[in-house]
């Protein structure tokens, strides 16, 4: 069977990592590589020496590919995804799929119209820790769920200038970090209606002004009668590299995903009953490329639109409300 020919647009660290994960499965052929940074493109070519380095996105569109993996700056995601879909390519994109709910809706509509597979790298869903918690919640083992607490504090900030321009990024730490946690909460709950949302956005300890992005955000909202609280930040004096948690509380117990020792990659999951804690998952867990691999597996079976892609809009519209747009 002929393997799908995939192009990789944007081959920084994340783009190369996803490429390596997909290539290692043997399911796809890495056919084309494109990055304006020659060093990044050449580093990617070390992973896939038979791939062609193409100079531009338009050249990649003309390369007769079956699919494209997009890991470019956020402002480009929606337009590049729609252009690739219009050429009949399946798309796997880094988050966020768009800078706003309207952009995300447009990409989903484009994929549905041309009946092509659309994937989004919501990689935290793929951790063993989160999978074990989702199973508990959906089986009703925590009783009636009434609260979810979400935290993502990053002691560092992005190193690319475009992150700090809201016209290019769509926002600050909420859209960069919070999108993962909002998606986890809604995914576990089955993407219910969201109501009663309030938020506070700060930049260097004061309310954000026009043209700024937030480096600290808090939000509260309700979904399926569950009270959800979110806190996220860049460059917080947290004492560790990162604090990451998604905690779920029900009438018969609780469960939480937590990072280990400030790590961005190692997670545990525990189930709580009163003061007792039972471990559900622990490192090592090589989860980073699983969403990309799952997309490749789906593409091998069919390049047609998968209806679950419509759920990508849910977190985007919550973010719109957090940003007051």
N, C-alpha and C positions, 0 to 999 in steps of 0.2 A: 504494500500500500504506500502511495506517495505521501510523504510527510508535508504538512502545511509549511509554506515558506513565510517566515516572519521577519519583519523589519523592526529594528530597535532605534527609536527616535529619542535621543537624550541618553547618554551613557556615562553619567556620573556614577557615584557609588551605588545608588539605588538601582539605576538602570542596568548596571553591570551585574549586580547581585541577582536581579530578576532574570536576566539573560542566562546567567550561569545555572540557576535553578531549573529553568525550562530546558536548556540544552542538555543538562545531565539526565533528563528523563528519556532522551532519545525520541520523544514524540514529535518534535518540531525541527525544522532546519532554520538555523540563523542565516538568513539570506542577505540582509542589508543592515548597515550601521550608519547612523548619521548623528554627528555632534559638532557644533561650531568650534569646540575646543579640540584641537588635533590630538592632544595628549590623551583625552578621554576616549576619543575614537580609536586610537591605537591601542590603548589598554583593553578596550572591548574586543578588538581584533585578536588579541592574544588568547581570549576565551574561545573565539570562533574564527580561526584563521582562514576558513574557506568563504567567509562572508565578504561581500563587497562594501567598501566604504564609499558612500555617496555624499555629494557635497551639500545638498539642500533637501528640505522636506519635499519640495515638488519633484525632485529626482527620485525620492523614495516612493512617492505616489505613482510614478511611471514605471516602477520596477516589477510590476505584475506579481504582487504579493498576495497572500491569503489573509494576512493579519498584520497588525502593527501594535507595538508596545510603546506607550508614550510616557516619557519621564522628563518632561520639559518644564519651564516655569509655569505657574498656575494660570497666568493670563492667556496662555496658548492652548490649554487643554481642550476647551470646548470647540474652538474653531478647527483645530487639528483633528480632533475626533470626528467631527462632522464631515470634514473634507475626505478623511480616509473612508468613512462609511459610505459616502457618495460614490467612491470608486469601487465599492463592493467588498471592502476589507472588514474583517472582524477587528475589534478594538479592545485593548486592555490598557487602562489609563491609571496613572498615579492619582491619588486624591489631592485636592478636590477635583471632581469632574468638571466643575465650573465655579466661577467666582460668586454666583448667585443662584437662587432657585430657578430663575428664568433660563439661565444658561444650561443648567443641568436638565431641566425639562426639555430644552431644545435638542440636546444630545440624545436623550432617551427617545424622543419622538423621531429623530432621524434614524436611529437604529431600528426602531419598530417599522418605520416606513419602508426601509430597504431590506428588512428581515435579516439583519446581521447580528452576530453575537457581540454583546457589549459587556465588558468586565471592568471592575473598579478595585483597586488594590486596598481593600479594607482588611488589612492583614491581621489585626488583633482578633477578629472573629476566628482565626485559624489556630490560635494558641490552644494547647491542651487544657490550660487553666480555664479559659473562657468557654470552651466546649463542654467541660464538665459542669460548670455552673449553669449554662443554658439548659442542659439536660435536666438538672434538678428543678429549675424554675418551671420549665414546660411540663414536667411530670407532676407538678403540684406538691413536691416534697417539702417546700418551704412554707406551705399553707398559702394564705392569701397574701400576695406581695403588696406592700404598701409604701416602700421607700427604696430609692436607689441613690447612692452617693458616688459621684464621679470626680476623680482628681487626676490632673496631669500637670505637674510642675516641673519645668525644665530649667536647670540652673544656668543653662547657656541660651543663646539666641541664635537665630539663623545668620549665616555668614554671607548671604547674597543680598545686595541692596534692594532688589525688587520686592523682597518680603516686607519691606517697610513702606511701600507705596500702595495704599489701598486700591488704587485703580488697577494695579497689576496683580495684587495678591488676593483681593476681596476682603481683607481683614488681617488681624494679627494672630495672637495665640489661640483664639477660639476656633478659627477656621483651620489653623495649622495643626493644633493638638486636640482641641475639643471635638472636632469632627469625628475622630475615632471613637471617643467615649459616647457621644450622642448616638452614633450608629449602633454601638454595642447595646445600649439600653433599649432602643427602639427595635432592634433585631430580636433580642430576647423576648420582648413583649409582643412581637408580631406586627410591628409598625401601626400602632393605634393612632387615633386622633390626638393632637397635642393642644393643650389649652393653658390658660392662666400663666403665661410666660412673663417673667421680669428679668432684667439683667442690669449689670453695672460693668462698665468698661473703663479701665484706667491705663494711663501711660505715665510711667515714672511717678506713680503715686497720686496722680490727679486725673480728673475726667478727661477723656480724649477730646481733642478738637478736630475741626475739619482738616483733612489731609494727613492725619496721624493714624497709626494702628495701635491697638491695645497690646500691652505686655502683661496685663492681669485682667482676668475676666471671671465674673461669677454670674450664674444664671439659675433660675428655678422655674420649673414648669411641671405640668401634670399630664400623664398619659395613661389611659386605662385605669384611672383612679389611683395611680401610683405617683407619689411625690418624688420628683427627680431634682437633685441639686448637682450643679457642675461648678468646679473651680479649676482654672488652668492659668499657666503663666510662662513667660520667658524670663530668664535671669533673676529668678527669685532666690533670696538668701535662704536656701532650704537645708543647707548642711550636707547635702548629698547631690550627686549628679542629677537625679530625677526622683520624684515621688509619683507613682502611678497606682491608681486603685479604682476598681469598679466593685462596689459593695451592694448586695441585694438583701433586703430585710423583709421577712414575712412573718405571719402570725405563728408559724411553727418552727422557725429557724432562720438562719442567715447564711450567706456565702460571700466570699470576696476573692477577687483577683488582686494580687499585690506584687509589685516588683521587689526583687531581692537585692538588698544592699545598695540601693541607688541605681541599679542596672536598668538600661533601656531595653534589654533583651531577655532577661531571666525573670520568670514569673512563677508564683505559687498560686494554688487555689485551696481554700479551706472552707469547710462547712461548719457552721456554729450552731450549737444548741446550748443556750444559757452561757455558762463560762467555759464550756468545753469546745475544743476545735479539732476537727478531723481533716487531715490533709487529703486533698483530692488529686492534686497534680503538683509536680515539682520539676525543676531543671534536671538534666538538659532537655531541651525541646527545640528542635530546629524548625521554627515556624515561619521565618521571614519570607520564604519563597512559596509558601503553600497556596496562597491565593492565585499567584501567577501560574503555578502548576495546575491548579483546578481549572483555570480558564483554558490552558492548553489541552487538558483532557477533554473538556467540553467541545473545543474546536475540532479535535480529531473525530468526535462523534457526529457533530453537526455545527455548521457555521450560522445557523438560524438564531433569530432573536430569542433570548430566554426571558420569560415574563418577570422573573424575580428582579431583573434590572430596573424595573419601574420603582422599586423600593429605594434606589439610590437617591431619589429626590427628597425623601423624608428628612434626612439630616440637613440637607441644603436649605429646606424651607424653615427648619428650626433655627438655623444660623441666620437666615434673613431676619427673623424676628428678634434674635439676640442683638443684631446690628441695627434694628429699627428701620428696616427697608422693606 
